Amino acid sequence: MNRTKPLVLIVSGPSGSGKSTLVQKILQLPGLMLSVSCTTRPPRKTESAGKWYNFVSEAEFQGMVARGEFLEYAQVFGKNWYGTPLSSLDQARAERKDLVLEIDVQGALQAKQKLPDAVAIFVLPPSREHLEQRIRERGQDSEDEIRRRLECARQEILNYRAYDFVVINDNLERAGREVQAIVLGSRCRVEHEEVRIHEILKSFGG
């Protein structure tokens, strides 16, 4: 990558839509890094700090908010806080990599407003029934929580016009190819290649 700033890719969608799996597909491409979010929720048994999340106390999180250290932050399902540190952008710039944000819809709308050149990808399940099945298969939620997640998903889908691309995750192999194609195509946009374009022009004498 030979640009003055990284390409920022925002991946979001309703809980249970499969966005984490598709982010893994994106990260198979070279020249990308994942932004590690901060959260106040406790780690799950399979999670280690620093891979997907940095786990902080609510007091630590609110301190970061007060110091303006987040690109975006939101309280999810009225419980835990999640936020994307601004330092992720600095790290991506220093490492000359493009940056992937896997964030919820509230955070995606904030990030897109602050970074209008970011490429926002909306991951959707093929139907309400499909999403409910995925949520139930995880075995983590009560009936009330499942109903709340499904209603929240409906509200989130109403924001679809805020995104640049939509990927309907009804077939993982195809959806994986689609998100990779979006990344590769976005890297070829004129505004992201201006530095190289000017270098090529110089080789022609200006």
QUITAPE-V348855 format. One line per field, one symbol per residue. psi: psi as a letter, one per 40 degrees, with the letter a starting at -180 (. if undefined). Layout:
# QUITAPE-V348855
psi=???
This chain:
# QUITAPE-V348855
psi=hgidiihhhhhiiiheefddddddddeeiifiihhhiiieiiiideiiheddihhiidddddddddefehdiiihhfeciiiihhdddddddddefiihhhhiiddddddddddgdeihhhhhiieidddddddddddfeiidddddddddddddddeedeeidihhhgehdddddddddddddddeeiddeedddddddddeee.
